[in-house]
Amino acid sequence: MTEETGSISAVGAMSSMDDYVSTQDNAPPPQAPVGLPGAGATVSSATPPPSPQAVQTALAQINAHLASFDRVLSLKVDPDSGYTVAQISNSQTGQVLQQFPTEDRLQLERMLARWSAAHGGNVLMDEEA
């Protein structure tokens, strides 16, 4: 049974409880959702943030592993957004191979902050209201 909604189609609709049970037996265990602070996720106050020493130790361990691939991980704080930016670079050339959050995301954050400051509030919410 296939049902189309726009360009998304649902395939393999279950017709009985037996179909449901048989697919659940082979399903992987559910995983907890992963969220980032500032992206709608909440941070539990039960777990304190790691100390700077713990972060440096973990970073050194990761870089020891990445050295065999000519890669290095660096962490920095973006001064405009306050986000911690992780960059994976080629250790020989210094070329940034991956960055989290991406530069596009950081530029969008800066642009929205400028608009918000210029208009005295959240531009997207103000325009909608």
Stockholm file with secondary structure:
# STOCKHOLM 1.0

chainA/1-129         MTEETGSISAVGAMSSMDDYVSTQDNAPPPQAPVGLPGAGATVSSATPPPSPQAVQTALAQINAHLASFDRVLSLKVDPDSGYTVAQISNSQTGQVLQQFPTEDRLQLERMLARWSAAHGGNVLMDEEA
#=GR chainA/1-129 SS CEEEETTEEEECCCCSHHHHHHHHHTSCCCCCCCCCBTTTBCCCTTSCCCCHHHHHHHHHHHHHHHGGGTEEEEEEECTTTCCEEEEEEETTTCCEEEEESCHHHHHHHHHHHHHHHHHTSCHHHHHHC
#=GC SS_cons         CEEEETTEEEECCCCSHHHHHHHHHTSCCCCCCCCCBTTTBCCCTTSCCCCHHHHHHHHHHHHHHHGGGTEEEEEEECTTTCCEEEEEEETTTCCEEEEESCHHHHHHHHHHHHHHHHHTSCHHHHHHC
//
